Amino acid sequence: MRFGIVFLGIIILLLGAFCLVPSLFSKEGNADLYDFSRARGRIYDFENRLLAESRSTKGLFLSTTAFLATPQNIDSLAKALGESPQQLRFLLAQREGTILLRREVSEVLVKELEGLPGILFLDYYKRLYPFGESTASLLGEVSQGGQGLSGLEASYDPILRSPDSVLRTSINIDLEQQLYRDVTRAQRLFHAKEGAGVVMELKTGRVLGLVSTSSVNPLLHDVLPLSILKKPLEEAFWGSSYQDWGSFLRDLGFGEPTRIDLPGESLGLLPPEVDDLSEVMATPLQMTRALAALVTGRVFYPKVVWKVKTKGETYTVGVGYRSLSGLEPLKKGGLWWWGGNRKAGAFVLAGLWPKRSPKLAYFLYLKGVKVWGLPVYPTRVVPGALRVYQFPGKEKIKRASWSPRVMPDVRGLTLRAALECLSRLGLEVQFSGFGVTVKQWPAPGTPLKKIKKCRLILADEDA
């Protein structure tokens, strides 16, 4: 009995210690001033709209070697930061070196802590993603030490560590944002845990959009039975010169990586001999690539980055491919769906669009579906992202965006560029924040009849 009481007391003490961990400790942690002072390269979409950038800001740092941890100094620092002295003592006991306490500081805070030893107010760089969650999984994130942890930030980390480097991706940000809305809407309809989607251009193999609501992208990581695409694969197989399913599927790229320039890709499973498509397991990205091959006769090795500029030189990251000799390309496409109930645990909407003379391969994948039966007709999940492709060329997008009859899309533009655009329409502009435009009202495409004012929200301080 006594042993149980003592054990319970230890657990309570441990929980109490964790509860004392301050917000400072959980948010910031150790930092190397050299890494914080380094900017990373920029990332753009295919139309040169900004997707990621390092911006300079002033932060509050604490040097544990220079800070005198007297009761008076701890009380003064804790009061200024709005933390308890106990939390600050716990932080000092757990951390060493230089700690970033606040990412943004005010003049009032500077005056309150002026003269306190070990307190540093320094300029450093923070990473800004103007389009937020719609590009979060694709671009990834950066550690406090300035290292890419996931997505393109990780794949191209050696290049992006140079502040003058530039990545121009194949992504169309308009399509990317609409694809994210499609995925999140479908996720709500099916009460799914996670969702992801990808759109690939058939002519070039460009990845026009790739989104995920999970930190681990299921398009690259999860494997599904190939029987999901039974209808188009059987049509292509019986119209080809292949004698067995194994060689047919192997030539379509199953059982091998797509070689996309993103981390965490799975290989899938392709048995030596295939009697049934359910025996083959493939990632959604492998299936998307195979759909593209059924129309083009080419197995692409897709890339998200289109061009790279580093050390004063620019080069193109080409999309590789190999041609298929025994395949008669499909002339018609369509959309196919699978699952959508608790038993399947997933929902897939995949296909080639438009049905006549397809130009895009599409794949939407939901996992963790928690409903019995299909809660909605598949037509309610038909993606709006495919309609964005009406304007694939830069000049067409430009004319559509600057139309005098509708609200232009100024997201991703600096305030100056946005004002130049909106002033042509005679609109009164109200704005808040600094940096690039991340939100706007009215929404892009809204008819301008009876609209006289526009409001913009800009991200971050100082450009």
JOHUKA-V706469 format. One record per backbone hydrogen bond with DSSP energy under -1.0 kcal/mol. NH is the residue of the N-H (numbers start at 1). CO is the residue of the C=O. If there is no record, write none. Layout:
NH;CO
NH;CO
This chain:
5;1
6;2
7;3
8;4
9;5
10;6
11;7
12;8
13;9
14;10
15;11
16;12
17;13
18;14
19;15
20;16
21;18
26;22
27;23
28;24
31;98
36;32
37;33
38;35
41;160
42;165
43;52
44;167
45;49
46;171
48;45
51;43
52;43
53;128
55;126
57;124
59;122
60;102
61;120
62;99
63;118
64;97
67;63
70;68
74;70
75;71
76;72
77;73
78;74
79;75
80;76
81;77
82;78
83;78
88;84
89;85
90;86
91;87
92;88
93;89
94;90
95;91
99;62
100;29
101;60
102;60
110;106
111;107
112;108
113;109
116;113
119;116
120;61
122;59
124;57
125;36
126;55
128;53
132;129
134;131
135;132
139;135
140;136
143;147
146;143
149;141
150;141
152;138
153;139
154;150
155;151
156;152
157;154
160;156
161;157
162;159
165;162
166;309
167;42
168;307
169;44
170;304
172;208
176;172
177;173
178;174
179;175
180;176
181;177
182;178
183;179
184;180
185;181
186;182
187;183
188;184
189;185
190;186
192;187
193;367
194;367
196;365
197;211
198;363
199;209
200;361
201;206
202;359
205;201
208;199
209;199
211;197
213;195
220;217
221;217
222;218
224;282
226;280
228;225
229;226
230;227
233;229
234;230
235;231
236;232
237;233
238;234
240;237
241;326
248;244
249;245
250;246
251;247
252;248
253;250
254;249
256;253
262;260
266;220
269;281
279;276
280;277
281;269
282;224
285;219
287;283
288;284
289;285
290;286
291;287
292;288
293;289
294;290
296;292
297;293
299;322
301;320
306;168
307;168
308;315
309;166
310;313
313;310
315;308
317;306
318;316
322;299
324;297
330;294
333;355
334;352
336;350
338;348
340;346
342;371
345;341
347;366
348;338
349;364
350;336
351;362
352;334
353;360
357;331
359;353
360;353
361;200
362;351
363;198
364;349
365;196
366;347
367;194
368;345
369;345
370;190
380;377
381;378
387;384
390;387
391;388
397;393
398;394
399;395
400;396
401;397
402;398
407;446
412;437
413;410
418;414
419;415
420;416
421;417
422;418
423;419
425;422
426;423
427;422
428;452
430;454
432;456
434;460
437;413
438;457
439;457
441;455
445;407
446;443
448;405
451;448
454;428
455;441
456;430
457;439
458;432
459;436
